[in-house]
C-alpha cells in the first residue's frame, strides 16, 4: 500500500476515534450527578456524644469475644434520620465491627418492635476501622424523639479489646452471649457495663423541618456527671437539654433545634495528659479537634475545665492561673477560627476534696475572677456562684455535695443545668442559624 494512502487512512481513523470519544464524553456528562447522593439538603446535628479515653493498660482492658454490645444513649433533640460515629482513635490495631443496628429502646436491653434499622458503612454491613480512625455510618430513616432512648448494637467478631472507650457512662449498657444479636428484639445479656466502648456520637437530620445547631459541653468529670445516679440522665448537660425542649423562652425561639453533646471526660485536664493507661482522655488542647470540631452541627461550646490541673499540680511545679488562662485563650482562638461561640464556666468549689489545699484555692479563685471578667469568652456561666455554700464559699452547698466535696449530687447537677442562661443561644432563630457575636 502506498504510504500516503496508509497515512491518510490512519489520519481518518484518528479523527473518527476522537469524534467517538468526544461524543461519548458528551453523552456521559449529564449522567455524572446521578453517581452520588445530593447531600446539600442534609442538616446533621449531634443529639448525643461522648469523649473517648484510653487506651487502658492491658490488665484493665475490657475484652469482648464474638459478642454484641447494646449501648443505650439519651437523645437531646429528635429527627427523621439517624447516623452514628464509631471510633478506633485510641486503638493500635484494626477494629472490625461485623454488624451494627440502631433502634428505639423499649426498656432495659430490649427494643421497640418494628424500630430496628441495620446500619451500613459505605454500603457495607461491616466496617474495619484502621488504628486511630473513626467511621460514620450511612444514614437510615427513623423517627427519633427528643429526650428519648436509642439502642445502638455493635457486633464484634473475634476477640476485641475496648481500647477506645468512655469510662464513666452513668448508664447501664449490655454485653450479649456469644453471637450476633444486633437485630434481636429481646437481648440475651451475659453482663452489663457502665461504659460506652467505641461509640462516640449519634446525629440526627431534621429533614424538611430544617437544621439545628449543637452545643458541645467540653469538660471533666463534673460535666461527665460523675456521682450522679446511673440511668437517670442527671448530668448538668442533660438538664440543659430538658430546658431547651420544655422551656419556651421567647429569646431562643419556639422552633429552636439545639442539640446538647456531652464531651466531658472524668479526670480530664486542660494542659496535660493523665498517666499512661488512664481513661481520663487526652488534654483539652489535644482532643479539641476530634471532640469539638468533628461534632455534627457544632455552633456553641461550654468550657468547664481546670480543676484537675489545679488539684493534681505538684508543690515543686504548681500550675498557675496564668498557665490556665493561656490554655483557655488557645481553645477560644481555635473555636472562634471555626465560627464557634465559647461560654466559660467558673470552677466549682473543692475544699474538702482529696487534692485540695489553700494554695490551690487561690488559683481557682484567680481563674474564676478572670472568667467572670469577660476578657475573652463570649459569655459566662457561673457554676461556682450557684453551687457554693454562702457560709463557706470554698465548699459546696451541703445540699448539692455528693459527699466527696468535689462532685455535685443529682440536685446539684440540676441546679447547674438550670443556671445556664438560655439567652446565650439567642442567635439561633426559627429557620436561620447565626453565630453569636464573639468578644475579642
VMD Tcl script that draws the C-alpha trace (Angstrom):
set ca {
  {0.00 0.00 0.00}
  {1.21 3.47 -0.90}
  {2.49 5.16 2.30}
  {0.49 8.32 1.54}
  {-2.75 6.31 1.36}
  {-1.82 4.49 4.58}
  {-1.14 7.79 6.36}
  {-4.42 9.20 5.09}
  {-6.34 6.18 6.40}
  {-4.60 6.43 9.80}
  {-5.46 10.11 9.95}
  {-9.10 9.35 9.17}
  {-9.23 6.63 11.80}
  {-7.79 9.01 14.37}
  {-10.43 11.61 13.52}
  {-13.23 9.05 13.83}
  {-11.85 7.82 17.13}
  {-11.55 11.36 18.51}
  {-15.12 12.17 17.43}
  {-16.40 8.99 19.08}
  {-14.60 9.79 22.32}
  {-15.95 13.35 22.30}
  {-19.50 12.14 21.66}
  {-19.19 9.51 24.36}
  {-17.97 12.05 26.88}
  {-20.76 14.46 25.95}
  {-23.36 11.75 26.40}
  {-21.87 10.65 29.72}
  {-21.57 14.08 31.33}
  {-25.27 14.63 32.08}
  {-25.33 11.32 33.99}
  {-22.46 12.14 36.32}
  {-24.54 13.77 39.10}
  {-26.53 10.55 39.46}
  {-23.39 8.77 40.65}
  {-23.55 10.44 44.06}
  {-26.26 11.45 46.52}
  {-27.19 15.09 46.93}
  {-26.07 15.91 50.46}
  {-26.60 19.68 50.30}
  {-30.07 19.47 51.85}
  {-28.91 17.39 54.81}
  {-28.86 19.06 58.24}
  {-26.98 16.80 60.61}
  {-26.85 17.79 64.26}
  {-25.33 15.90 67.17}
  {-28.03 14.70 69.55}
  {-25.71 12.68 71.81}
  {-21.99 12.19 72.21}
  {-19.20 11.04 74.48}
  {-15.48 11.77 74.61}
  {-13.33 8.64 74.30}
  {-10.46 7.89 76.63}
  {-7.79 5.24 76.68}
  {-6.08 3.11 75.80}
  {-6.24 1.42 79.19}
  {-3.44 -0.79 80.41}
  {-3.73 -4.37 79.13}
  {-4.59 -5.68 82.59}
  {-7.60 -3.36 82.84}
  {-8.83 -3.53 79.24}
  {-12.35 -4.89 78.78}
  {-12.46 -7.63 76.14}
  {-15.33 -9.00 74.08}
  {-15.19 -12.33 72.24}
  {-17.70 -12.84 69.43}
  {-20.22 -10.72 71.33}
  {-22.69 -7.94 70.71}
  {-22.77 -4.66 72.61}
  {-26.11 -2.94 73.09}
  {-25.34 0.65 74.06}
  {-28.06 2.97 75.37}
  {-27.94 6.68 74.58}
  {-30.33 9.50 75.54}
  {-31.14 12.00 72.81}
  {-31.30 15.75 73.25}
  {-33.16 16.58 70.02}
  {-35.16 14.47 67.60}
  {-35.04 13.94 63.87}
  {-36.24 11.92 60.91}
  {-32.96 10.19 60.11}
  {-30.07 8.98 62.22}
  {-26.42 8.01 61.83}
  {-23.66 7.07 64.28}
  {-19.93 7.64 64.65}
  {-17.76 4.82 65.95}
  {-14.12 5.18 66.86}
  {-10.86 3.30 66.96}
  {-8.98 6.53 67.66}
  {-7.22 5.15 70.72}
  {-6.56 1.75 69.19}
  {-3.29 0.43 67.79}
  {-4.75 -2.46 65.77}
  {-7.65 -2.56 63.27}
  {-11.15 -2.74 64.76}
  {-13.71 -4.85 62.90}
  {-17.39 -4.24 63.53}
  {-19.24 -7.14 61.94}
  {-22.71 -5.58 62.10}
  {-24.38 -2.52 63.56}
  {-28.03 -1.65 64.21}
  {-29.93 1.25 65.78}
  {-33.41 1.08 67.29}
  {-35.73 2.79 69.73}
  {-35.18 1.41 73.19}
  {-38.16 -0.11 75.00}
  {-36.78 -0.97 78.43}
  {-33.57 -2.49 79.69}
  {-31.79 -4.07 76.73}
  {-34.96 -4.60 74.68}
  {-36.02 -2.53 71.68}
  {-39.35 -1.29 70.33}
  {-40.84 -3.71 67.82}
  {-40.51 -2.51 64.24}
  {-37.96 0.19 65.04}
  {-34.78 -1.77 64.34}
  {-32.65 -0.44 61.49}
  {-29.49 -2.13 60.18}
  {-26.64 0.31 59.64}
  {-24.17 0.26 56.78}
  {-20.81 1.90 56.23}
  {-20.24 2.95 52.65}
  {-22.93 0.45 51.68}
  {-21.31 -2.44 53.57}
  {-22.90 -4.19 56.55}
  {-19.48 -4.29 58.24}
  {-16.58 -1.89 58.67}
  {-12.91 -2.15 59.58}
  {-11.53 0.92 61.35}
  {-7.77 1.43 61.00}
  {-5.82 2.34 64.14}
  {-6.52 5.95 65.09}
  {-9.55 6.32 62.81}
  {-13.30 6.89 63.25}
  {-16.11 5.86 60.88}
  {-19.52 7.33 60.09}
  {-22.44 5.08 59.29}
  {-24.71 5.70 56.35}
  {-27.98 7.46 57.29}
  {-31.16 5.47 57.98}
  {-34.76 6.64 58.24}
  {-36.01 6.53 61.81}
  {-38.33 8.87 63.69}
  {-36.33 9.81 66.77}
  {-37.98 11.83 69.54}
  {-36.18 14.38 71.66}
  {-35.27 13.22 75.18}
  {-35.71 9.55 74.26}
  {-33.51 6.46 74.44}
  {-31.88 4.76 71.49}
  {-30.19 1.35 71.49}
  {-27.08 1.09 69.31}
  {-25.93 -2.50 68.80}
  {-22.43 -3.42 67.64}
  {-21.37 -6.98 66.83}
  {-17.67 -7.65 67.47}
  {-16.41 -10.86 65.83}
  {-13.28 -12.43 67.25}
  {-11.68 -11.05 70.40}
  {-11.69 -7.29 70.73}
  {-10.17 -5.08 73.40}
  {-12.01 -1.88 74.30}
  {-9.06 0.44 73.74}
  {-11.30 3.38 72.74}
  {-13.87 3.81 75.49}
  {-15.77 6.36 77.52}
  {-15.26 5.03 81.01}
  {-17.90 6.88 83.08}
  {-21.19 6.45 81.27}
  {-23.50 6.55 84.30}
  {-25.66 4.38 82.06}
  {-26.20 0.63 82.06}
  {-25.14 -0.98 78.79}
  {-25.34 -4.60 77.79}
  {-22.99 -7.35 76.57}
  {-24.53 -10.42 74.94}
  {-23.86 -14.10 75.00}
  {-21.65 -15.16 72.06}
  {-23.16 -14.30 68.70}
  {-24.56 -11.52 66.53}
  {-27.66 -10.20 68.27}
  {-27.70 -6.74 66.73}
  {-31.27 -7.27 65.44}
  {-32.61 -9.16 68.47}
  {-35.76 -7.55 69.96}
  {-35.02 -9.28 73.25}
  {-31.35 -9.16 74.04}
  {-29.58 -12.19 75.60}
  {-27.50 -10.35 78.20}
  {-24.41 -12.00 79.61}
  {-23.28 -9.00 81.67}
  {-23.72 -5.25 82.00}
  {-21.18 -2.44 81.85}
  {-21.22 1.24 82.86}
  {-19.16 2.45 79.92}
  {-19.53 3.25 76.21}
  {-16.95 1.35 74.12}
  {-16.29 2.60 70.56}
  {-19.46 4.73 70.18}
  {-18.76 8.49 70.23}
  {-21.70 10.26 68.56}
  {-25.27 9.92 67.36}
  {-26.53 12.57 64.94}
  {-29.99 13.28 63.57}
  {-31.23 15.01 60.43}
  {-34.23 17.28 60.86}
  {-35.41 16.66 57.30}
  {-37.90 19.18 55.96}
  {-38.09 20.71 59.44}
  {-34.69 22.30 58.85}
  {-31.36 22.09 60.55}
  {-30.26 22.88 64.04}
  {-27.12 23.54 65.98}
  {-25.19 21.61 68.57}
  {-23.90 22.81 71.92}
  {-20.76 20.89 72.89}
  {-20.26 20.71 76.66}
  {-16.50 20.30 76.97}
  {-15.03 19.48 80.35}
  {-14.08 16.98 83.02}
  {-15.95 14.75 85.47}
  {-18.33 17.50 86.59}
  {-19.58 17.78 83.01}
  {-19.39 13.99 82.62}
  {-21.82 13.62 85.55}
  {-19.62 11.62 87.91}
  {-21.51 10.53 91.06}
  {-24.90 11.25 89.53}
  {-27.37 8.38 89.81}
  {-26.88 5.90 86.96}
  {-29.66 5.50 84.40}
  {-31.37 8.79 85.36}
  {-29.70 11.28 82.98}
  {-28.97 13.73 85.77}
  {-25.78 15.27 84.38}
  {-25.97 19.05 84.12}
  {-25.94 18.95 80.26}
  {-28.98 16.63 80.47}
  {-30.82 19.27 82.48}
  {-29.86 21.91 79.93}
  {-31.21 19.70 77.14}
  {-34.50 19.30 79.01}
  {-34.86 23.04 79.40}
  {-34.19 23.65 75.73}
  {-37.01 21.26 74.86}
  {-39.52 22.30 77.51}
  {-38.92 25.96 78.38}
  {-40.44 28.15 75.69}
  {-38.08 31.06 76.09}
  {-39.02 33.83 73.64}
  {-35.36 34.84 73.36}
  {-34.33 31.47 71.99}
  {-37.36 30.98 69.76}
  {-40.14 28.43 69.71}
  {-38.64 26.29 66.96}
  {-35.02 26.30 68.01}
  {-33.33 22.93 67.50}
  {-30.39 22.84 69.85}
  {-28.68 19.52 70.44}
  {-26.52 19.06 73.53}
  {-23.44 16.84 73.09}
  {-21.64 15.97 76.32}
  {-17.86 15.79 75.81}
  {-16.95 15.70 79.48}
  {-14.39 13.06 80.49}
  {-13.80 12.20 84.12}
  {-10.29 13.19 85.21}
  {-9.70 15.35 82.14}
  {-7.34 18.34 82.13}
  {-6.73 21.46 80.09}
  {-2.94 21.49 79.89}
  {-1.57 17.99 80.41}
  {-2.36 14.35 79.79}
  {-3.11 11.88 82.58}
  {-0.82 8.94 83.38}
  {-0.50 6.11 80.88}
  {-3.43 3.72 80.97}
  {-5.90 6.29 82.28}
  {-9.39 6.68 80.83}
  {-9.28 10.42 81.60}
  {-8.75 11.30 77.94}
  {-6.15 13.46 76.28}
  {-5.87 17.10 77.29}
  {-8.48 19.55 76.02}
  {-5.90 21.12 73.74}
  {-5.12 17.76 72.17}
  {-8.66 16.45 71.81}
  {-10.34 19.71 70.77}
  {-10.42 19.00 67.03}
  {-11.74 15.46 67.49}
  {-14.31 16.12 70.21}
  {-15.50 19.60 69.26}
  {-14.81 20.44 65.61}
  {-15.84 16.98 64.38}
  {-19.23 17.20 66.14}
  {-22.12 17.48 63.70}
  {-23.60 20.98 63.66}
  {-21.45 22.44 66.42}
  {-22.12 26.15 66.86}
  {-21.70 26.70 70.60}
  {-19.36 25.34 73.23}
  {-19.31 25.50 77.01}
  {-15.90 25.11 78.64}
  {-15.53 23.99 82.24}
  {-12.03 22.65 82.78}
  {-9.04 23.18 85.03}
  {-9.89 21.81 88.46}
  {-7.86 18.65 87.78}
  {-4.93 20.72 86.53}
  {-5.04 22.68 89.79}
  {-5.69 19.71 92.06}
  {-3.02 17.47 90.54}
  {-0.34 20.15 90.30}
  {2.80 19.50 92.31}
  {4.30 21.70 95.00}
  {7.57 21.85 93.10}
  {5.96 22.83 89.80}
  {2.49 24.21 90.53}
  {0.04 25.14 87.80}
  {-0.68 28.85 87.92}
  {-3.71 30.91 86.92}
  {-1.55 32.42 84.17}
  {-0.87 28.93 82.78}
  {-4.56 28.08 82.70}
  {-5.61 31.40 81.19}
  {-3.09 30.92 78.37}
  {-4.62 27.49 77.72}
  {-8.15 28.91 77.72}
  {-7.12 31.57 75.21}
  {-5.76 28.92 72.86}
  {-9.01 26.94 72.96}
  {-11.10 30.08 72.46}
  {-8.99 31.18 69.48}
  {-9.30 27.77 67.82}
  {-13.07 27.75 68.36}
  {-13.52 31.28 67.04}
  {-11.50 30.40 63.94}
  {-14.24 27.88 63.12}
  {-17.17 30.16 63.98}
  {-17.96 28.60 67.36}
  {-19.06 30.76 70.29}
  {-17.42 29.79 73.60}
  {-19.01 30.22 77.02}
  {-16.73 29.94 80.03}
  {-17.96 28.19 83.16}
  {-16.47 29.01 86.55}
  {-14.83 26.21 88.52}
  {-16.95 24.85 91.36}
  {-15.74 24.63 95.00}
  {-13.47 21.79 96.11}
  {-12.46 22.38 99.72}
  {-12.51 19.00 101.45}
  {-11.58 17.08 98.29}
  {-8.51 14.86 98.46}
  {-6.27 17.15 96.41}
  {-7.40 20.47 97.90}
  {-5.03 22.95 99.51}
  {-5.39 26.65 100.40}
  {-2.73 27.49 97.81}
  {-4.71 25.71 95.10}
  {-7.86 27.53 96.16}
  {-6.10 30.81 95.43}
  {-5.51 29.62 91.85}
  {-9.16 28.58 91.45}
  {-10.36 31.97 92.67}
  {-7.99 33.79 90.30}
  {-9.19 31.71 87.34}
  {-12.83 32.35 88.23}
  {-12.20 36.09 88.54}
  {-10.71 36.09 85.03}
  {-13.60 34.07 83.59}
  {-16.12 36.46 85.15}
  {-14.26 39.48 83.77}
  {-15.48 38.67 80.25}
  {-11.99 39.23 78.93}
  {-12.13 36.54 76.26}
  {-15.22 34.34 76.50}
  {-18.43 35.11 74.61}
  {-20.44 34.66 77.79}
  {-20.15 33.34 81.34}
  {-21.93 30.50 83.18}
  {-21.31 31.00 86.90}
  {-21.49 27.47 88.29}
  {-19.37 28.47 91.28}
  {-21.92 31.04 92.42}
  {-24.77 28.54 92.05}
  {-23.18 25.63 93.93}
  {-21.09 27.23 96.70}
  {-22.05 27.43 100.34}
  {-22.66 31.12 101.18}
  {-21.33 30.46 104.68}
  {-18.13 28.90 103.30}
  {-17.63 29.79 99.60}
  {-14.72 27.38 99.18}
  {-17.11 24.46 99.80}
  {-20.15 23.05 98.07}
  {-23.54 23.86 99.48}
  {-24.22 20.75 101.61}
  {-27.48 20.03 99.78}
  {-25.54 19.84 96.49}
  {-22.49 17.86 97.71}
  {-22.26 14.23 96.57}
  {-20.09 13.51 99.59}
  {-16.62 13.75 98.09}
  {-16.64 17.58 98.20}
  {-15.65 17.71 94.52}
  {-18.68 16.50 92.57}
  {-22.30 17.59 92.87}
  {-25.12 15.18 93.58}
  {-28.23 14.93 91.40}
  {-29.72 18.05 92.95}
  {-26.50 19.97 92.41}
  {-26.32 18.93 88.76}
  {-29.92 20.04 88.31}
  {-29.10 23.44 89.79}
  {-26.17 23.77 87.39}
  {-28.24 22.86 84.34}
  {-30.92 25.33 85.40}
  {-28.31 28.07 85.84}
  {-27.23 28.16 82.19}
  {-28.68 31.37 80.70}
  {-30.75 30.43 77.66}
  {-30.13 33.86 76.17}
  {-26.61 32.68 75.39}
  {-28.20 30.91 72.44}
  {-30.30 33.82 71.22}
  {-28.65 33.77 67.80}
  {-30.43 30.55 66.79}
  {-33.80 31.68 65.46}
  {-36.55 29.93 63.58}
  {-35.23 28.69 60.26}
  {-31.93 30.54 60.49}
  {-28.68 29.92 62.33}
  {-26.20 32.67 63.06}
  {-23.21 32.66 65.34}
  {-23.42 34.72 68.49}
  {-21.06 37.70 68.31}
  {-17.68 36.85 69.82}
  {-15.69 39.14 72.04}
  {-12.07 39.54 71.10}
}
mol new
graphics top color blue
foreach p $ca { graphics top sphere $p radius 0.5 }
foreach p [lrange $ca 0 end-1] q [lrange $ca 1 end] { graphics top cylinder $p $q radius 0.2 }
display resetview
